[in-house]
Amino acid sequence: LLGFMSKSFSHVFAGIAKYQNCFKELCASEEGQICTLKTTFEVWSSHQQLLILLVEKYLKAEIVQHSAVANWMFSKDMANELSKSYVWEILLATVKRQIKAVEICQKELDEAKDKQRKSEDGEEGIDEKDVPTEEVVEKLEEKLESAQSDQKNLFLIVFQRFIMLLSEHIQSCESQGKTFKNYWFRWMIGRLQQMFFEHHEHVFKYVSTLESLLFTPDVDQHILMIFRQFCSLRS
């Protein structure tokens, strides 16, 4: 299917729209989603800008989940791509889309509760038909909780993968008697800092969880230092 769609950009986007149900069936599990992302990369590896657009299309159509994109990006298959900017453009866009999803859910819930409040206060100009029921509000609350849980899980996945990759790099270099502070290390540390500071408002919500589960005392100090610098912003 991807091979058929690869004739042109228009074929790609038309194909996703036409075979959306087929894609969703193939991507019913996270394993299937990662496989689809992996195959998409294999077909379009020389077209980085298109890869960015395709992942965005997959997310928008709910063919793949945000967490699947993060797990795919940090997989061994993508190890050689981590020093390329387009990969981080994909990850940052994925995180922003997840954050936006939470904001939309929050806005929907706030608007529903506001309509209820105005109705209860007897404000003029309120059509009772537009006032959401308690059942509707409860569903919106559940939707928000689910989106918030997905956001927390996404950040945990991203930071866990950073720690794993950087730790493996440090251990590998030290075992070979080489300095680990090479270009790759500085690049990855820079990307870790970017993730913290670009999304600081949202990451701060999970500082306690990050500290207890991921950035523990046994983590290499060069990695831990970045987390502590981030935490010090609000100390």
SULRASUL-V986437 format. One record per helix or strand of 3 or more residues. SS is the DSSP state (a for helix, b for strand). FROM is the first residue (numbers start at 1). TO is the last residue. If there is no record, write none. Layout:
SS/FROM/TO  SS/FROM/TO
//
This chain:
a/2/5  a/9/18  a/20/26  a/30/44  a/48/60  a/66/73  a/76/81  a/85/120  a/128/130  a/134/175  a/183/198  a/200/213  a/221/234
//
